[in-house]
Amino acid sequence: MAEIAGPVTQAASAGHEAHPHRDIQGAKMGMWLFLLTELLLFAGLFLIYSVYRYFHTAAFHKAGLETHTLLGTVNTMVLLTSSLTMVLSIAAIQRGKKWLCVTFLSTTILAGFVFLGIKYVEWTSEIAKGIYPGSPVLLARSNGEILFFGLYYTMTGLHGIHVIAGMIVLAFMLVLVLRDKINQQDYIKLENAGLYWHLVDIIWIFLFPLFYLIN
Amino acid sequence: MSDVAFAAGGAPHGHSSNGGAHSYLENTGKRKGILSWILSTDHKRIGILYLISIFSFFAVGVVLGVLMRLEMLVPGPTGKIFNAQEYNALFTLHGVIMVFLFVVPGIPATLGNFFLPIQIGAKDVAFPRLNLLSWYLYITGAAIILVSLFMHGLPDTGWTFYVPYSIRTGTDVTTAVFGVFVLGFSSILTGMNFLTTIHRMRAPGMSWFKMPLFVWALYATAWIQVIATPVLAITLLLIIIERVFSVGIFDPAKGGDPVLYQHMFWVYSHPAVYIMILPPMGVVSEIVSTFSHRTVFGYKAVAISSLAIAFIGYLVWGHHMFVAGETETAQFAFSLLTFLVAIPSGIKVFNWVATMYKGSIDLQPPFLFLMAFIMLFAIGGLTGLFLGSVATDVHLTGTYFVVGHFHYIIFGGAVFIFFGALHYWFPKMFGRMYNKKAANISLGFLFVGFNMLYFPMLLLGYEGMPRRYFSYLPQYETLQHVSMVGSWVLVIGLTIMFWNLIRGIRKGEKAPANPWGGTTLEWTIASPPPTENFEEIPVITHEPYYHPDAEMPEEHAVPVAK
């Protein structure tokens, strides 16, 4: 956002991996803009949630009692820890400790799997109770409860897809670290991937109270 | 590509000569033929790729539009050429193609891609590979929309995909909506790329207020693309989720609220109107300065007004829903905010006119397109006032009046300037000149055809003709026929124009580096531009529209002591 144009930094043209001048600030800016769009994507859903919660306060309260607060809490802890290991992996590569970075990065990905596993258990138990979109059990209930669980599956589902996307990105980063493409001098890709992982984390931080705590 | 010599010192000097560098149209890389284009990360080649694909879809959209007019050959209760279902599909496809595949990507993806880096003195955009990816996403989205045509019947919801019909219809809305979702990604990535490019890659000395106004317009547009498109994305995603899983979020039977969908849709789609119109406004500033041979009057005000339009554009979406059960308070607020858009728009128009004042005006084809734009856009703007005020909107909404107004703004406004911009930058892009006489003739046909086509719509709507009907009552026959014939005249104009431009690419006479006397950076390099744009990155020392030859008339000079 500097008033004066910085040093002329030109992205090299096609197929050249080694850029003569990397514009690290430019790369970060692009990433932040992308994160902004992701936040706005979820913002639409949060908006819908608030509108329907306002119209169906009692039903949302009642339905909220049926989600697994314990599993949700454990998952929150898993994701928060994974954000920590993510940051540690960047700190490691900054200090040139490749294998420490690999360890922390793998732990982060592993935490992603744990999160998805717990999510699977949680959804399965809801579905076993007959609560899923369009199910006879759910349709017999009030409109507010149908909407609550509709939003529950939509929002946690979309978040789950983002977790998977994040894990795929981190897996690529892992390969790049192993091949020394990401190293002590050049780790902007890992930083950007980390930013994405934190975004996935922070969206969960908002989903958690909305579906598990306020009831 | 980067092996073209631009090393300081040894590089041949001289800005306007080719200086030994290869033009971007020549192949210098290892790839040959079409691969050297569809795998190129050169922003100029990507701009051309977009140009070809966007105008291909434009042609399809035009054909669909002409067919819709043809349906109005005879009045009466039964369809003459198409039945009701086919007509529903026609207006849906016409809308989806023209909005999402043509006007929204429109100028930013084509001319923006081509000229943004050059105008700020850069060699490419910030993320060249992401830029190419945007084009592939565009093509993928377009292909998915095309596939939806051959699956379970043509989508028939209108381009707005309003619920609850869009979640109940048996036609293949899911695929079409997914196509638009993918196009949204393309739009977002282009926006991100432009924002980063403008922030990070301006040539030394180019401060914010030394940027050309086209760049300012693209900057404001890019913000809208980044901020508004995700909301559309989630809204469309919800339609798909609704159709596949019947979650109930927009289904009134399950407590969902269809009006909420309309809010979500227009929160994007109204700012999207400014995605369509802001870049053309930027082009107008360029053309008006070049052909008046004067600096843009009120440069800063024009630059800031782009941002103001983008900002206010976010707050007016409710005017699409005056009859959708809004409270009076909401109607009042949205109506007032809608009228506020007139302020920054007026700032632009008055400053353009002030730029022409006492300028030495050169009536070249791009400038004539601009004159047509001002006239048509004025009609579009004035009819907008009828729709912006609640009392008249209640009568006019859902009629041909809305269709007429929309086309005056988007076709008469945005697209006429798109054409004007093509005529303006054509010699730079291809190094050749089209036939100017043929260009003027085509504009004549376009202007007459356009008004014949859309002005009757305003009258028809005022008399009560509803939009999206495949037939009409006998009293509307004359105006419907005028409109129909107008569509044919318009097509003649389009045919002459494209024939002239395409012929110009191959056979036009060679164009010099600066045929119009433009002052922005693209006119300082060779036509067509070399692959790396600049041999040396220019250093900017003065404002973008500095016309050193234009003597300032004495009465305008700063008064000095006698």
HADDOCK unambig.tbl for C-alpha pairs under 7 A between the chains (distance, minus, plus):
assign (segid A and resid 1 and name CA) (segid B and resid 199 and name CA) 6.31 0.50 0.50
assign (segid A and resid 3 and name CA) (segid B and resid 207 and name CA) 6.33 0.50 0.50
assign (segid A and resid 3 and name CA) (segid B and resid 208 and name CA) 6.97 0.50 0.50
assign (segid A and resid 4 and name CA) (segid B and resid 207 and name CA) 5.70 0.50 0.50
assign (segid A and resid 5 and name CA) (segid B and resid 200 and name CA) 6.70 0.50 0.50
assign (segid A and resid 5 and name CA) (segid B and resid 202 and name CA) 5.75 0.50 0.50
assign (segid A and resid 5 and name CA) (segid B and resid 203 and name CA) 6.67 0.50 0.50
assign (segid A and resid 5 and name CA) (segid B and resid 204 and name CA) 5.73 0.50 0.50
assign (segid A and resid 5 and name CA) (segid B and resid 205 and name CA) 6.84 0.50 0.50
assign (segid A and resid 5 and name CA) (segid B and resid 206 and name CA) 6.74 0.50 0.50
assign (segid A and resid 5 and name CA) (segid B and resid 207 and name CA) 6.73 0.50 0.50
assign (segid A and resid 6 and name CA) (segid B and resid 200 and name CA) 6.88 0.50 0.50
assign (segid A and resid 8 and name CA) (segid B and resid 201 and name CA) 6.33 0.50 0.50
assign (segid A and resid 8 and name CA) (segid B and resid 203 and name CA) 6.56 0.50 0.50
assign (segid A and resid 9 and name CA) (segid B and resid 201 and name CA) 6.30 0.50 0.50
assign (segid A and resid 10 and name CA) (segid B and resid 123 and name CA) 6.56 0.50 0.50
assign (segid A and resid 11 and name CA) (segid B and resid 124 and name CA) 6.99 0.50 0.50
assign (segid A and resid 11 and name CA) (segid B and resid 126 and name CA) 6.04 0.50 0.50
assign (segid A and resid 11 and name CA) (segid B and resid 127 and name CA) 6.90 0.50 0.50
assign (segid A and resid 12 and name CA) (segid B and resid 2 and name CA) 6.79 0.50 0.50
assign (segid A and resid 13 and name CA) (segid B and resid 1 and name CA) 6.49 0.50 0.50
assign (segid A and resid 13 and name CA) (segid B and resid 2 and name CA) 6.08 0.50 0.50
assign (segid A and resid 13 and name CA) (segid B and resid 41 and name CA) 6.36 0.50 0.50
assign (segid A and resid 13 and name CA) (segid B and resid 42 and name CA) 6.87 0.50 0.50
assign (segid A and resid 13 and name CA) (segid B and resid 128 and name CA) 6.95 0.50 0.50
assign (segid A and resid 14 and name CA) (segid B and resid 40 and name CA) 6.71 0.50 0.50
assign (segid A and resid 14 and name CA) (segid B and resid 41 and name CA) 5.43 0.50 0.50
assign (segid A and resid 26 and name CA) (segid B and resid 196 and name CA) 6.06 0.50 0.50
assign (segid A and resid 26 and name CA) (segid B and resid 200 and name CA) 6.14 0.50 0.50
assign (segid A and resid 29 and name CA) (segid B and resid 196 and name CA) 6.48 0.50 0.50
assign (segid A and resid 30 and name CA) (segid B and resid 192 and name CA) 6.00 0.50 0.50
assign (segid A and resid 30 and name CA) (segid B and resid 193 and name CA) 6.98 0.50 0.50
assign (segid A and resid 30 and name CA) (segid B and resid 196 and name CA) 6.00 0.50 0.50
assign (segid A and resid 33 and name CA) (segid B and resid 192 and name CA) 6.24 0.50 0.50
assign (segid A and resid 37 and name CA) (segid B and resid 226 and name CA) 6.13 0.50 0.50
assign (segid A and resid 37 and name CA) (segid B and resid 227 and name CA) 6.29 0.50 0.50
assign (segid A and resid 37 and name CA) (segid B and resid 230 and name CA) 5.65 0.50 0.50
assign (segid A and resid 40 and name CA) (segid B and resid 230 and name CA) 5.78 0.50 0.50
assign (segid A and resid 40 and name CA) (segid B and resid 231 and name CA) 6.24 0.50 0.50
assign (segid A and resid 41 and name CA) (segid B and resid 230 and name CA) 4.79 0.50 0.50
assign (segid A and resid 41 and name CA) (segid B and resid 231 and name CA) 5.47 0.50 0.50
assign (segid A and resid 41 and name CA) (segid B and resid 233 and name CA) 6.92 0.50 0.50
assign (segid A and resid 41 and name CA) (segid B and resid 234 and name CA) 5.59 0.50 0.50
assign (segid A and resid 44 and name CA) (segid B and resid 231 and name CA) 5.76 0.50 0.50
assign (segid A and resid 44 and name CA) (segid B and resid 234 and name CA) 6.58 0.50 0.50
assign (segid A and resid 133 and name CA) (segid B and resid 245 and name CA) 6.29 0.50 0.50
assign (segid A and resid 133 and name CA) (segid B and resid 246 and name CA) 6.32 0.50 0.50
assign (segid A and resid 133 and name CA) (segid B and resid 247 and name CA) 4.98 0.50 0.50
assign (segid A and resid 134 and name CA) (segid B and resid 246 and name CA) 6.00 0.50 0.50
assign (segid A and resid 134 and name CA) (segid B and resid 247 and name CA) 6.55 0.50 0.50
assign (segid A and resid 143 and name CA) (segid B and resid 254 and name CA) 5.31 0.50 0.50
assign (segid A and resid 143 and name CA) (segid B and resid 255 and name CA) 4.71 0.50 0.50
assign (segid A and resid 144 and name CA) (segid B and resid 255 and name CA) 6.68 0.50 0.50
assign (segid A and resid 146 and name CA) (segid B and resid 254 and name CA) 6.64 0.50 0.50
assign (segid A and resid 147 and name CA) (segid B and resid 248 and name CA) 6.38 0.50 0.50
assign (segid A and resid 147 and name CA) (segid B and resid 249 and name CA) 6.10 0.50 0.50
assign (segid A and resid 147 and name CA) (segid B and resid 255 and name CA) 6.83 0.50 0.50
assign (segid A and resid 150 and name CA) (segid B and resid 247 and name CA) 4.87 0.50 0.50
assign (segid A and resid 150 and name CA) (segid B and resid 248 and name CA) 6.49 0.50 0.50
assign (segid A and resid 150 and name CA) (segid B and resid 249 and name CA) 6.69 0.50 0.50
